[in-house]
Amino acid sequence: MTSLQLSAKEEMVEKFLDAAARGDVSQVSTLLSHAPSLINKTGFSGWTALMLAARNGHHHVAEKLLSLGCDRFTLNSSSQTAYDVAKFWGHRHIASLLSRSADGCERILLGPELGPQENYFSRETLDRLSWRRTDQVWLESKRSDPDTVYLLFSNLSPMVSTSQEDNTERQEDFTLCRFRYEDVKDLLQKPSTVMIFLGIEKVKNPPSSSQTVESVSEPPVWFAVNTDEDAAALLKRCREKNCLFPRSPNRDLLKLSEEEAGIVAQARSVLAWHSRYSFCPTCGSSTRPEEGGYKRSCLNSECRSLQGVHNTCYPRVDPVVIMLVIHPDGNQCLLGRKKEFPAGMFSCLAGFVEPGETLEEAVRREVEEESGVKVGPVRYVSCQPWPMPSNLMIGCLAVAMSTDIKVDENEIEEARWFPRQQVIDSLFRGARPAFVFPPRQTIAHQLIRHWICMNSNL
């Protein structure tokens, strides 16, 4: 290309950018009709026509550029998108236009199918047999069955055994202590004891067609028992050595095997509900457990909760969105840290879903409240029960529509954009990791790893 041709091309770019800055939508349209490639050209400091229109408040120009396929995610030398520019200069009508979801940013969420993902606390080892919960005769017969398994909880912590001779919690793994009816029958007679039916062990090898129904024994039934008896006295019931009750559920319950973690997630969540609903939220009267521990009924026959279906009568699950926010360039992710996090640890942003709110809107609201970043498209990835006390963590990927960070210091103390390579180095603990990863048992860890694997061969 000759210097004359180069000069003419540069001149056309300047005219195009100047027209956008002045709000001359007619000239913008004319120039693009002759040279469509101008639409994403940049001038001084990497500013595009869309950024200039956003800077000067020309809504009609911004609207025209977007309709013709302008890339709203281009960054200038200050790492600002057109949305950032519009918001900074107070042009709310343009910021609103730019913050709307567009098909173009969906590309960031596209990636190879990585197959089903199982998260910690999610494995179903037991068949819950929910239809048996109302069969009081069957439940009573199983209570004293010699094969029935009981898990013992104190203050919502399960009794576990360890391999440590000094009975400390330094080891990596816990194993649930399993009791028989004779070990706990005195506890079951106490009014303060709560017992819930968990289910029966899943059959790993189904009976062959040659076996009769009578010759196949039913798998063991499992119950969970929570008592207020002194923990030291409870430990004496265990025949195994090195038994204890974990002191910190948020940390210590992550030391269980995948199979036992799923059982504890079910048991602890329901037992936690019982601990909070001893009295009726509707009238204040006492309540009693029913249906194998999956319902509490008010003892006041006049209570409104006995008429129809009420969510106070059944165990509650609190939905929480947890999201990995991806930068508009597709190559960075947004992570934050709370004050109580271990030193150097960053994780995904998260928050409770509010009544009457979709998951997508909950993601957008929580991200903006905590970090100041606007979010567009949202895609569900997987979920995880989190029995602390009874949450369902709903894991999502989301694409940022803006990049400036302004943290809400009440929620988090710091948030940063981390490039993909820094994240990979931190995952594999390179020489100088940028941050400490959340534990592998958390869905935050799995979401970050999922994003890395979308475009990497890990």
N, C-alpha and C positions, 0 to 999 in steps of 0.2 A: 504494500500500500504506500503510495507516495505521500510526501509531507502535505501536499495540497489536499489530497483525499482525506488524510487524517485530520487536517484542520477543519474541513467541511463537516466531518463527522462530529468532531468535538463541538463545533458551533451549533449543530442540530441538537446535541444533548443539552447544551446550555440554554437554547431557546425553549426546549421542552421543560426543563427544570424551572426556568424563569416563569413560564406560563402557569405551571402548577403553583408556584409561590404567589403569583398575582391573582390566582383564582380564575384564570381565563380558560374555562372548560371547553369553549369552542376551539381554541388553538390547540389545547391538549389533545382533543379528539382528532383534529386534522393531522397533526404530526404523527399520532399513533397509526392513523389509517395508511400513511405512507411508509412508516418504519415501526412496525409493532415491537421490534426488539428494544425500543427506547424505554419500555414500561418499567423495567427494573434497573435502568442505568443509574449510576451514582455520580454525585459531584463532589464538592468540597466536604471533607471529613466523612465521606461515605453516605451522605444524605441522598435519599431517593425522592422522586416526585411526591410520593405518598407522605413521606415525612414532612416535606415542605408545605404541602396542603394542610397537614395536621397542625404544623407549627403556626400557620396563619389563619386557621379557622375556616378553611374553604371546604365545607361539607360536600357540596355538589361535585367538586373535583375528586375528593376522596372516594365518594360513591361511584363515580365514573371509573376511576382507576381500579377499584375492587371488582367492578362488574366485568372488566376486561382481563382479569386474572393477575393483577398485581400481587406480588408476594408481600404480605403484611408482616412476615417474620424476619425480614432483612434487618441486620443490625448495623448501626453507624459506628464510627470510631469510639464512641462513648458507650457502646454496648446497649443502645436504646433501640427499641422498635418504634414504629409510627404510633402505636398505642401509648408508649411511654411519653413520647413527645406531646401528644394531644392532652394527656392527663396532666403533665407538668405545666403546660400553658393554659390550663383551665377550660379547654374546649370539650365540654362534657358530651355534647351531641356527637362529636367525631369519635371520642373515646368509646362511647356506647356502640357506635357503628363498627369500630375495629374490634371490640371485645366479643362480638357475636361469633358463634361457632361457624367454621367454614370447612368445606370438604377438603381443602388443601392441607389443613393441619392434621387431618386424620392419617396422613401418610406416616407421621412420626410414630403412631401406634401400631402400624403394620409391621409384621415380622413373621418368621416361620412358626408354624404350630409346634409348641414345645411339649405337647402331651398333657395329660391330667396331672395335677399337682396335689400332693397330700401334705398338709401342714401338721405340725406337732399339735397334740390334743384332738386331732381329727379322726384318728383311727377307731372304727367301731369293732371292738373285740367281742362285745356282747350283743345278742339279739334282744332288743328291749321288750318284746312281747307286750306292747302297750294294751292289747285287748285283754290281757290277763289282770290288769290292774283293778278291775272291778269284780274279779272273781275271788271273793273273800275266802271261800272254802279252800280253793287251790292255794292261795297265799298262806293261809294258816297251816296247811299240810306241809308246805315247803319250809316254813320257819324252823321246824324241828327235824327236818331231814338231815341225816348224818353227813350227806355230801354237800349240803348247802354251804356257801362261802360267805363269810361276813368280813367287811372292812370296817375298821374302828377309827373314828375321827374324834379328835378333841380340839375344841375351838376352831373347827373347820380344817384342821390339818390331819392327814391320814398317818397312822402309825406305819413306819417303814423300818426295814432292816438295812444294815450297811455291812461293808466288808472291813471296816476300820476297827482294829482292836481297842482303840482308845475311845470309841463311841463319839467321835466328832463328826462334823459335817464337811470335812475337807475333800472327801472322795467325790468321784464323778457320778456314781450311780446309786440310786435308791431302789429297793424292791418292796412292794406292798406286803405287809403282814396279813396273812389270811387266817381267819378264825373259824371255828365250828360252833354250832349252837350251844354246846355245853360250856364253851368258854365265855359266852356273853349272855346267857339266858337270864341271869340276875339283873343285868343292865336293862334288858327289854321290859322288865316289870316296873321300872321307874317312870313316873309321869313325864319327867323332863327329857327322857331319851327319845330321839327321833329316829325312826327307821324308814328307809325307802327301798323299794324294789328296783334293782338295776336291770335285771334280765337274766338270760341264761347264756352259757358259753355257746358260741357258734360252732356248729358241727363242721369239722375240717374234712372229714371223710364220710360223705353221705352213705347210708346203708344201701347195700346192693338189693336188687329185686328179689333175690332168693331169701333174704332175711324177713322174718315176720315182724309185725309191729311190736308184739310182745317181747321178742328177743332183743330189741333195741332199747336200751335204757335212755331216759331223758337226760340231757346234759345238766351239770350242776347249776343251781340257781344262785344268784349273787344278790346280797343286800348290803347297804351301807348304813352304819349306825353312828350317830353323833351324840355324845354324852357330855355333861358338865362335871363328871367325876374328876377328881384330882389326876393330873396327867401321870405323876409318878406312880400312883396306884395302878393305873391302866397298864403301864409298861410291864408291871410284874406278871400280867396275864400272858405275855408273849413267851413262848417256849424257845424262840430263837434268840441268839445272842445279838448284841449291838443294835438294839431297837431304839428308836427315838421318834419324836414328833417334830417335823421341820419347823423352824422358827420364822422363816421368811418365805411364804408361799410364792411370791413373784419370782424368787430366784431358785429356791430349793425344789419346787415342783418340776423344774426343767431338767432334773436329774433322773427322772423316771424313764423307763423304756417307752417306745412309741405305743406299744400295746396297753401298758398300764396307764399311760398319760391320758388316753382317751376315756378310760373308765373313771379316773379321778375327775376329769372335766365334767362328766355327767353328774357324778356323786356330789362333788363340792358345790356345783352351781345350785342344785336342788336343795341341799342342806343349808346353804347360805340364805336361800329364799325362806326356808322354814324359820331360820333364826331372826328374820326381820318381820315376819307376819304372824307372830303369836296372837296378836289382837287384830280384830277386823278393821280395816282402813275406812269402812263405811260408817259403822256405828260404835266402834271401840270395844265391843264385846270380845270374849275369848273365842278362839277358833280351834278346830281339831283337824288333824290330817286324815285324808281319805284317799282311796284309789291308789294304794301302794305308795303313798307319799307324794302323789302328783296333783293333789288338790287339798285346799284347806277350806272348810265350811264354817260359817259363823254359827255359834251356839244360840244366838238370839233368833227365835223363830219369826220375829217381826222384821228382821233386817232386810233391806232392799237387795242386798247381795244374793239372797236366796231366790230372787225372782229373775229369771233369764240368765244369760252368760255374762260374767264380769271378769275382767283381766286381773282383778285382785285375788281371785280364787285359784288361779293356776300359776305355776312358776313363770317368772318373767325372764325375758332375754333382752338385753339392751344392745341395739345395733350401733356399732362404731365404724365409721369409715376411716381407713388408713390408706394413704395414697403416696405414690412416688410421682412427683411432678417433674416432667421432662421439659427442658429448655426448648425454645422455638427452633434452635439449631439442631435439635435431636441428639446432641452429643454431650449434654450436661444434665445433671439431676439436682433437685433441690432437697437438701437435708437440714434438719434442725436439731437442737439439743435443749433439753430442760436442765434446770439447775441441779436436779437430783441425779442426773445421769452420771455414770462413772467418767472419770477424766478422759477427755478426747473422744468420747462416743457421740456420734451423730446418727439420727434415725429418720424415718419417714414422719411426716406430719399426720395427725390423727385427731378425730373429734366425734362426739356423739351425734347421731342423726336426731333431728328435732321432729316433733309431731307434725304430720301433714307435709313432710319434706321428702323429695326423692333422693336417692343415693347420689345422683349426679349433682344436684343442687347442694347437698350437704358437703360434698367434696369441694365445690367452688367456694361456698361460704367459709368453711374452715380454713382453707388455704389462704384466702384473702384476709381473714381475721388474724391469723397467726403470723403471716409473712408479708402481707400487702401485695402479693402476686395474684394477678387475675388468671383464671383457668378457663379453658375452652372445652374441647372434647374430653370425655371421661370414658374409660373402658374397664369393665370388671375383669379381674384376673382369677381370684380364688378367695376363700374365706377360712376363718379359723376360730373355733370356740376358745374363749379365754376366761377360765373360771376364777376371775379376780374382781368381783365375785361371779358375775354371770354375763359376760359380754360376748357378742359375735363380731369379730373383726372382719370387716368386708374390704378386701384388698383391691385397690384400683390403680391404674396408670392414668395420668392426666397430662394434658399439654398446656404449658403456660402461654398466655396471651400477652403478658408483660414480664419484664425481668427485674425491675427495681425492687429491692427488698427493704421492708420496714417492719421489723418484728414487733409483735405485741409482747412486751416484756412480762406481762402477767402469765402468759402461756409458755413461751420459750425465751431463752436468753440470747440465742444466736441462730441464724440460718445462713446457709451459703450454697452457691452453685458449685458442684464438684464435677470436673471433666471426667469422661468415661475412663480414661487411662488411670487417673488418680483413684477412682473407685475400684478398678481391677487390682491395682497395686495394694490397696488397703485390704481387699478381700483375701488376697494371697500373702498378705503380710510381707510386703516388699521391704527394701532397705529403709525407706523413709515413708511409711504410710501416712496419708493425709488425715485420716481419722480412724477411730476404732469402730468396727462393725457391730451392730446389734447381734445378740446370740443367734445361732443357727435355728433354734427352736421357735423364733419369733417370725411372724409373717412379714415384718419389716425387712428382715434379712432376706427372705425368699423373694419379696418384691424387687429388691435391688438386684439380686442375682438374676431374676427373670429378665429384667431390663438389659443387663449386660449380655445375657445369652441370646437376646433377640437378634443381635447383630454380631455376635462373637462365637467362636468355636470353642466354648469352655466346657 
